[in-house]
Amino acid sequence: MSDTQPQPPNKKGRWDTDSSEEDKDRIRKRAKKDRDRTGPSSKNAKVKVEKVDSQKELTDGLLDAMLESPIALCRPSLRCSVDRRCRSIECYERLNYIDEGTYGMVFRAKCKQSGEIYAIKQVKLGPLVGKLGFPTAALREINALMSLKHPNIIPMREMVVGTGSDKIFMVMEYCENDLKTVMKLNQQSFSTAEIKRLMLQLLSAISYIHQRGYLHRDLKTSNLLYSNCGRLYVCDFGLARKYEL
């Protein structure tokens, strides 16, 4: 008889699973709602993608695209940090599911090293990403967030990767509310001074975005985050476009 004993299978981390049962219920309800609203033709919709070399691992392909793609994914000042490759998602502890948008699911997570809370967006990658490439919409959003640095634009800390080739995450600053929810739940309307402050922050962010050669193209109250200290953030750059000045 052999003295060797079978090794137990590797234990999957929480980030290796798509979501908890509660998260899956939310996702199923949202998918059903979207199907009812858009109709059966939405099943045939195809996501436009940016080609990436299929011979490489997805993480290497993503990072090479950051440096070489015509849609420049990072500024020159960030090239040295990109070359050091992305950290693992296991550096963060997943706390709870927040919401799901067109281009990914968003979770609240805690950094294991610093204890700070962040919002982590898992990029939606189709089953054929190895052949078709990285989604163009996600590429544009990453490009915009890494290029735009302003007090009223949601800051992105880093890109992290999971154990699977389909696990790509964006780590962003966590904000407690969005403006749509605040306006819906607030029993009292904003004062004149509060409206002026919100408009100053919004116009300052939009002016900066346009000066840097970007168009957001999806400004609405659900894409404006509102912190407990009264700061407004513009987020969700999935439809953003860069144009020549």
C-alpha positions in Angstrom: 0.0 0.0 0.0 1.2 3.5 -0.7 2.0 5.7 2.2 0.9 8.8 0.4 -2.5 10.2 1.3 -4.7 12.1 -1.1 -4.4 15.8 -0.8 -7.6 17.7 0.1 -8.9 20.0 -2.7 -8.0 23.6 -2.5 -10.5 25.6 -0.5 -12.1 28.3 -2.6 -12.1 31.8 -1.3 -15.3 33.9 -1.2 -14.2 35.8 -4.3 -14.0 32.5 -6.3 -17.7 32.0 -6.1 -20.0 34.2 -8.1 -22.0 35.3 -5.0 -23.8 34.1 -2.0 -27.3 32.7 -2.3 -28.8 36.0 -1.3 -26.7 37.7 -3.9 -27.8 35.2 -6.5 -31.5 35.8 -5.7 -30.9 39.5 -6.3 -29.1 38.9 -9.6 -31.9 36.5 -10.8 -34.6 39.0 -10.0 -32.7 41.8 -11.7 -32.1 39.6 -14.8 -35.8 38.7 -14.9 -36.8 42.4 -14.6 -34.3 43.3 -17.4 -35.7 40.5 -19.7 -39.3 41.7 -19.1 -38.3 45.3 -19.9 -36.2 44.7 -23.0 -37.9 41.6 -24.5 -36.5 38.4 -25.9 -34.4 40.2 -28.6 -32.0 41.2 -25.9 -30.7 37.7 -25.7 -29.2 38.1 -29.1 -27.4 41.3 -28.3 -23.6 41.0 -28.5 -21.1 43.0 -26.5 -18.5 44.9 -28.6 -15.0 43.8 -27.5 -11.4 44.9 -27.9 -9.2 42.1 -29.3 -6.5 40.7 -27.0 -3.9 38.0 -27.9 -5.6 34.7 -27.0 -2.3 32.9 -26.5 -1.6 34.8 -23.3 -3.2 34.5 -19.9 -6.0 36.9 -19.5 -4.3 38.9 -16.8 -1.1 39.3 -18.9 -3.3 40.2 -21.9 -5.2 42.8 -19.9 -2.0 44.4 -18.7 -0.3 44.3 -22.1 -3.5 46.0 -23.5 -3.0 48.7 -20.8 0.4 49.5 -22.3 -0.2 48.9 -26.0 -3.9 49.4 -26.9 -4.8 52.4 -29.0 -7.3 53.0 -26.3 -4.6 54.0 -23.8 -5.5 52.3 -20.6 -3.2 54.3 -18.3 -1.1 57.4 -18.2 2.7 57.3 -18.7 3.2 58.0 -15.0 1.4 54.7 -14.2 3.3 52.5 -16.6 5.9 51.4 -14.1 3.2 50.4 -11.6 1.3 48.4 -14.3 4.5 46.5 -15.1 4.6 45.1 -11.6 1.4 43.3 -12.3 -1.9 43.3 -10.4 -2.4 42.2 -6.9 -4.7 39.4 -5.9 -8.4 40.0 -5.0 -7.6 38.0 -1.8 -6.1 41.1 -0.4 -9.7 42.2 0.2 -12.4 40.7 2.3 -15.8 40.7 0.6 -18.5 42.1 2.9 -21.7 42.3 0.9 -23.2 42.7 -2.5 -24.2 46.3 -3.4 -25.7 46.3 -6.9 -25.3 45.1 -10.5 -24.9 47.4 -13.5 -24.7 46.8 -17.2 -21.0 46.2 -17.1 -20.4 44.4 -13.7 -21.4 43.6 -10.2 -20.4 45.9 -7.3 -19.4 44.6 -3.8 -18.4 46.3 -0.6 -15.1 45.0 0.7 -12.5 45.7 3.3 -8.7 45.8 2.7 -7.1 43.2 4.9 -3.9 45.3 5.3 -5.4 48.7 6.1 -8.9 47.9 7.2 -10.4 50.6 4.9 -13.7 50.0 3.1 -13.8 50.0 -0.7 -16.3 49.4 -3.5 -15.1 46.6 -5.8 -16.6 46.2 -9.2 -16.2 42.8 -10.9 -15.9 43.3 -14.7 -18.4 41.3 -16.7 -16.4 39.0 -19.1 -18.3 36.9 -21.5 -17.6 33.1 -21.8 -15.7 33.7 -25.0 -13.4 36.4 -23.6 -10.3 34.3 -24.4 -11.2 34.3 -28.1 -13.0 37.6 -28.5 -11.0 39.7 -26.1 -11.6 42.2 -23.3 -14.9 44.2 -23.4 -14.5 47.6 -24.9 -16.9 49.2 -22.5 -14.9 48.0 -19.5 -11.7 49.1 -21.2 -13.0 52.6 -21.7 -14.2 52.9 -18.1 -10.8 51.8 -16.7 -9.0 54.1 -19.0 -11.2 57.1 -18.0 -10.9 56.4 -14.2 -7.2 56.0 -14.4 -6.8 59.2 -16.4 -9.2 61.5 -14.5 -8.1 62.7 -11.0 -10.6 65.2 -9.5 -12.1 65.6 -6.0 -15.6 65.0 -7.5 -14.8 62.0 -9.7 -14.9 58.6 -8.0 -11.2 57.6 -7.6 -10.0 54.1 -8.6 -7.3 52.7 -6.4 -6.1 49.7 -8.5 -7.0 46.7 -10.6 -6.9 43.3 -9.0 -7.3 39.7 -10.3 -8.8 36.5 -9.0 -7.8 32.9 -9.3 -9.8 32.4 -12.5 -9.1 34.0 -15.8 -12.6 35.6 -15.7 -12.0 37.4 -12.4 -11.0 41.0 -13.0 -11.9 43.6 -10.4 -11.8 47.4 -10.1 -11.1 48.8 -6.6 -12.7 52.2 -6.1 -13.5 54.4 -3.1 -16.6 53.4 -1.3 -19.5 55.9 -1.1 -22.6 55.4 1.1 -25.3 56.6 -1.2 -26.2 57.7 -4.7 -28.1 60.9 -5.3 -31.2 59.2 -6.7 -31.7 57.2 -3.4 -31.1 60.3 -1.3 -33.7 62.3 -3.2 -36.2 59.4 -3.0 -35.8 58.7 0.7 -35.2 62.3 2.0 -38.4 63.6 3.4 -37.2 67.2 3.2 -36.0 68.8 0.0 -32.5 70.1 -0.3 -32.0 73.7 0.9 -30.9 76.4 -1.5 -27.4 76.3 -0.1 -27.2 72.5 -0.5 -28.4 72.7 -4.1 -25.8 75.4 -4.9 -23.1 73.2 -3.3 -24.1 70.1 -5.3 -24.3 72.1 -8.5 -20.8 73.6 -7.9 -19.3 70.1 -7.4 -21.1 68.6 -10.4 -20.2 71.5 -12.8 -16.6 71.4 -11.5 -16.3 67.7 -12.3 -18.0 68.0 -15.7 -15.7 71.0 -16.6 -12.6 68.9 -15.7 -13.9 65.9 -17.7 -14.4 68.0 -20.8 -11.0 69.8 -20.4 -9.3 66.3 -20.4 -11.1 65.4 -23.6 -13.8 63.1 -22.3 -17.6 63.0 -22.7 -19.4 61.1 -19.9 -22.6 60.5 -21.9 -24.5 58.9 -19.1 -25.0 61.6 -16.4 -28.0 60.8 -14.2 -28.8 60.8 -10.5 -28.1 57.1 -10.1 -24.5 57.8 -11.4 -23.9 60.5 -8.9 -22.7 59.2 -5.6 -23.3 61.2 -2.4 -21.2 60.7 0.7 -22.4 61.2 4.3 -20.1 64.3 4.5 -21.9 66.0 1.6 -19.4 65.3 -1.2 -20.7 64.5 -4.7 -18.9 62.0 -7.0 -19.4 61.3 -10.7 -19.1 57.6 -11.4 -19.9 54.9 -14.1 -17.8 55.8 -17.1 -18.9 52.7 -19.1 -20.3 54.9 -21.9 -17.6 57.6 -21.8 -15.7 58.5 -25.0 -12.5 60.4 -25.5 -12.3 62.9 -28.3 -9.6 65.0 -29.8 -9.4 68.6 -28.6 
